[in-house]
Structure formats: structure tokens, C-alpha cells
Amino acid sequence: MTSHNPFINWHQDTGSIPATHSPTLGALPFYQPPSQPSLLVFELVGQPDVLNCCMLDRDRRAYPIVIPDPSNSRATIVQGMGKERIAAVEWGASPIVSIRGGILPRQPVYQWLTLTPDGRQRLMDVRGTQYIWSPQRDILTLTKPSTSAICARVVVSQAGARIEIDSHHLHQGFLESVIVATILLCCGRALD
């Protein structure tokens, strides 16, 4: 009979395995908490609403990101924190939207944020990938039709909107599209 003890790593005083050691050679299961999706969080604070608002950074500094277009009184500009133009919305009987870099060519909002036949959700296309916006009270949830995974969530309040984006779903154009769609869906204006 051998005197080899596979549980030699146990502390004799507490009877527990040190947190830094897994069970010997995988003989016993080792619990690892599930990884939490890493969320990117953005807060839009309206002045007085989301069509003229600031984004707050982690230190609660405000950066104007949605402003009236100084060259067109019927348009709204979405700009980055460096004040570069990211998107534009031209207001009229049928609002027109565009997002830079070929993310969304200039088109009517209703073509980009298509209302479902039952009128309860909106479909959104980002570079060939389909998403569904679903409202539930003061929360907008963005999912892919093929899964139930939440890609983004928007909590709407009187002060503005809090955008939470699961970074696992980020790809080129997704962040800009979610921010522009949030502004459109929260602005209170007719989109169709």
C-alpha cells in the first residue's frame, strides 16, 4: 500500500483548499464563477432632452455629443468626445439619418429602424447583422433574432438615458449605431 496522499495541499488547520490551488490533477471539480459580460456604460444627460445632450464619463465630466446642427436648423448632429461628427439626423416629415464611415448611408429612419408588423418592436441592421429593439416600460432591450442574448440595454429616465452595451457584441459600427438608435428611440419624435 502506498502512502501518497493526493490531498496534501489541504490546510491541516482549516481543512480547506487554498484559493490559489485547484484540486490535484483535476481529480475533483474546481468551481470557477461564471464570467460576467463586460459592460460598457454610457450616460446621456439631456439639456433639456436627448436631442441636445451630454455624455458623462466615469469621472462625471460632461461632453456634448448631441447638438443642433449650427448650419441647418432642421438637423441634429451626433459628435464624438473629440467633437468629430459621427452621425446626423435631418428632421422633417420623414427623418433622414446617416452614420459616418459607411456604417449607415443616408436614408429614412423608418428604413433603418423598421417597425415590425405588430408595431411592438423595431428591427435594426448594422453592417448586415440584424437586431431587434424591444421596449418594456422604461427599458429598451437590443437582442439578435437568432438568440435571446441581450446585446445592449437602455434605461430611459427624465434626465436622459443609460446605455449598457455587452462588449462581446461589439464590432465596427455597433457602438455608433446603438447610440444613434437610442437618441432616435428616446427623442419622442415621429420616426415613420
Disulfide bonds with the S-S distance in Angstrom:
none
